[in-house]
């Protein structure tokens, strides 16, 4: 389990550890994705004395910010990281990075081919708009003298990471990014 390969939603992996440093350390270790939230699993082998039946007790620990950053680093090559990300307070950046990690993991199972397919899926699912409200929203697009709103979009830096991580292509439009407004509670009902 040296390389982190995130599981699909509602799945995980549990592997036996070859060496225990003490009796209190787990016998098995792994991770699970429960509703888009990643958890470490630790397991301890037990035996029922009366009949010899074996079982495991389990403990779940939510991924830390360091675990999430490790995931992002392994899924998104450093070469695509940009310096155009606005400087934010650490909490806001952590929220966005966490949402990005969860979005990438959750959307892998759907096999989208284009960013438009992903955006349409987010727009059609209010729970996703709420779940990813800090990184998804309305993108202002501009082509020639025409400007319009595109719902289910992402800020430019997030869009680049999502497309690379999910292998998405764009529509080949000549439209240019002109701004972004994240979803918030006040505009959920006005989207569709």
N, C-alpha and C positions, 0 to 999 in steps of 0.2 A: 504494500500500500504506500509506496514512496511517491507515486505520481497521483495527483488528485484528479479523478475523473468523475465529475458530478453526475449523480443519478437523475433519472426523470422524476417528475413529481409523483409522490406517493411510493417511491422505491428507495432502496439503499443497498448497502453492502456491509457485511460483517465478516471479518477474517480472524483466524486464530493467530495469536502472537507467539512467536517462536521462543522468546525468552521473557521471563518475568523478573523484575528487579527485586520484588518482595512479594510475599503472599497476599498483600493487600492490593497489588496491581491487578488490572483486569486480565482475563485469559483471552478475550477477544476485543477487537476494536474495529470501528468502521464509521460510516456516516449515512444519514438518511435525509431525504427531502420530503418534508411534511408541509403540504400546501404552500410550496415555494420557499419555505424557511429551512435552512440547512442546520442539522444537528449532528454532533459527534455521538456515537454509541459506544458505550463500554459494557462488556459482559463478563460475569464471573460464573464459572462452572460450579454447579452444586449437585449433590446426590442425596436423594431421600434415603435415610438410614434403614427404614423399615423394608423397602423392597428394591433398593439400588437404582431406582429411576433417576436418570440424570436430566438436568434442566439448567437454564441460565437465568440469573437476575440481570437486569439491564438498567443502565443510567443514561439519560440523554442530556447533553449540554449544548446549548445554542452556539452556533459559530460565533467567534469573536470577530472584531473588526480586522484583526491581523489575518485570520483565516479567510475572510472575504477578500482582502487585498491580495493574498496569495493566490486565490482563485482568479481574480482579475488579471494578475500578472501572468498566470499560466495560460489563460484563454486568449488574451489580447497581446500581441507582440509589442514590445517596447517601441519598435520603430514607428508605430502609428500614433503613439502618444503625442499630443499637441500641447503647445505652450499657450494656446489661445483660450484656455479655460479661465473664466473670470475668477479672481481671487475671492473666496468666500470664507465665512467663519468655519472652523473645523466641524461643528455639528452639522451644518447644512451640507458640507461636502460628504460627510459620513453617510448621511441619509441618502444622498444621490447615489453614492457608490454602492450602498446596500441595495437600493432599488434596482440599479443597473445589473448587479449580480443576480438578483432574483429574477428579473425580467429575462435575461439571457438564458438562465437555466430553465425557466418555465416555458419559454417559447421554442426551445430546441425540439420539443416533442411534436410540434405541428408541421415542421418541414416547410416553412414559408420560403418562397423563392425570391420575392421582391419586398422591398420596404413598404410598398403600398399595401400588400396583403397583410403585413403585420399591423400597419396603422388602421386599416379597416377593421381588423379583429379587435383592436383595443377600443375603437369607437363603438362597435356593436356590443361590447361587454362593459357595462357601467362599473362592475366590481373591479375590473382591470384599470379603468380610468382613475378610480379612487386609490387602488393599491399602488399605482405608479404615478401618482399625481405630481410628484416633484421632478420627474424627468420626462413625462409626456404631456402634451397639451396641444396648443394651436400654433402652427408655424405660419408666419407671414411670408408669402412667396411673391416674387416680382419678376415679370418678363416684359421687356420693352416698357410701355407705359401702363401695363395692366398689373394690378396687385390683388391678391386674394388670400383667404385664410385656408389652411390645410389642417384639418383636425386629425388627431392621433399621431402627430409628429413629435420630434425631439429636438433639443438644442443641437447645434452643429457638432460639438465635441462628442456628445452622447450618441448622436446618429452615426457617426463614423465608427465608434466602438461597437455599436449594435450590429451594423452591417457587416463588419469584419468577423465578429464572433459568431454570427448566424449565417454567414455566407450569402447575404442578401444583395441583390442588384437593385438599381434604381430604374425609373421609367425612361431614362434617356432624355428627360426634359431639359430645356435651356433655362428654366426658371432658376432664379437666384434666391438664396436665403436672405430674408430681410428682417427677421426678428422672431421672437418666441415668447409665448405666454403660457405658463404652466396651468394645468387644470387645478381648480380649487372648488370648494363646496358651492360657490355662487354660480358656477356656469355648467355644472353637470347636466342639468335638464335641457339646456339650450343647444346641445351638441348635435343631436340628430334632427 
